[in-house]
Amino acid sequence: MNDSELNILVEQMVSGDRESFNKIFRRFYAPAVRFCYRFVADEDVAAEIVQDLFVKLWMGREKLNISSSFESYLLRAVRNAAITYINRERSHAETNLKVYSNQSESVDPSDELQSKTLEHSYQAVLATMPEKRREVFLASRFDGLKYAEIAEKLGISVKTVEAHMSAAIKQLKEGLKDFL
């Protein structure tokens, strides 16, 4: 696909042509995931970031303003989304570290060991969750958002939020069954 063909496809996509969008998606999805993987080092996370990016691209196609090549635009958007993801994950880790570092000093060593083991297992289960499921769970449990607020924030339905929460709780119960 040469640049002029790609420009035509982009123009058609902006006009609402779903088939043009599908052609663009098929052409750029795999390279974008590989590019994203270099930042996040997790194939599932990279795929989810790129999928979310293509959804946003389609949803905001009428406002699309590409001053450079489409490929440059897409790779810059992937990089920015990956950096946002990394910063969000780092922020969650720092928040959790602050909470646990403020615990009382007079903790029984065996309780402290069990608590650290539980925390390690909890973090491991969170890390294995798909990005969207983890994002929904953390927004509910740590940010205190209601399902409707999460749905609006993430641009998904309340039913989808409920499904993600149900799956997250099930995954946590399964992953932490030794502590329950």
C-alpha positions, -999 to +999 in steps of 0.1 A: +000+000+000+016+033-011+012+067+005-015+079-019-036+047-014-032+051+023-043+088+022-074+078+002-082+051+028-078+076+057-100+101+039-127+074+034-124+063+070-128+099+082-160+100+061-173+069+079-163+041+055-160+010+078-143-011+051-115+015+048-110+014+085-109-024+084-082-022+057-061+003+078-066-019+109-055-051+091-024-033+077-012-016+109-025-036+138+004-062+141+032-037+135+016-013+161+014-042+187+050-051+181+060-014+185+040-011+217+055-043+231+089-026+231+075-002+257+053-024+279+070-058+275+037-076+278+021-089+246-015-089+260-011-053+273+004-042+240-025-057+221-051-041+244-035-007+241-034-009+203-070-022+202-082+007+224-063+031+202-080+018+171-114+021+188-106+057+197-094+063+162-127+051+148-148+069+174-130+102+168-125+099+131-144+130+122-120+151+143-089+134+130-062+158+119-031+142+106-003+166+097+023+140+090+020+105+075-006+082+090+020+057+101+039+084+120+007+096+136-003+060+146+032+052+160+033+084+180-002+077+194+009+041+203+040+055+221+020+080+240-006+054+250+021+031+262+038+058+282+004+067+298-001+030+307+034+028+322+029+060+343-005+048+355+010+014+366+039+032+383+014+055+401-006+025+414+026+008+426+037+040+444+003+044+460+004+008+472+039+012+485+029+043+505-001+025+521+020-004+532+050+017+544+026+036+568+017+004+587+024+002+624+059-008+635+046-031+662+035-058+639+042-095+648+069-108+625+048-138+615+018-116+607+041-093+588+055-122+567+019-134+560+009-099+551+038-095+527+031-129+512-006-120+507+004-086+492+029-103+468+002-128+457-024-100+454+000-080+431+008-111+411-029-117+405-035-080+395-005-082+371-021-112+353-054-094+348-061-080+313-055-042+314-092-032+311-103-056+339-075-043+362-084-007+353-120-013+361-112-031+394-087-004+406-111+024+396-138+008+417-118-004+447-091+023+450-105+053+433-140+047+449-158+052+416-193+039+410-199+015+381-217+043+361-187+067+367-163+040+355-184+033+325-184+069+315-147+074+322-137+044+301-164+048+274-179+013+280-213+002+292-222-004+329-229-040+320-193-043+307-180-027+340-201-053+359-186-081+338-151-069+344-156-066+381-172-100+384-143-115+364-117-096+385-132-107+418-134-143+406-098-141+395-087-127+428-106-153+448-090-181+427-055-165+429-058-159+467-077-191+477-048-201+499-054-170+521-092-172+523 
